[in-house]
Amino acid sequence: MTEAAIVLILVMVATLAIGVPIGWGLTLASFAAIMVEDMPIAVLVQRMFTSMDAFTMLAVPAFLVAGDIMAGG
């Protein structure tokens, strides 16, 4: 395992152990792994944009809207 992966796992387990919500724990663990990896911010933003620029990701908002409509009905 790489050093960044070990940091990611350790920070995630530590945040869950002290009672931090899962979303914040994932954010903190990802930020710590990125800092250990020493990745430039421009590369990070580019990877985030290209991963979200997928046709299959188009279904996610539709499912959220459908769930909201069903919850209201």
HELIX and SHEET records of a PDB file:
HELIX    1   1 GLU A    3  ALA A   17  1                                  15    
HELIX    2   2 ILE A   22  GLU A   37  1                                  16    
HELIX    3   3 ILE A   41  MET A   52  1                                  12    
HELIX    4   4 PHE A   55  LEU A   58  5                                   4    
HELIX    5   5 ALA A   59  GLY A   72  1                                  14    
END                                                                             
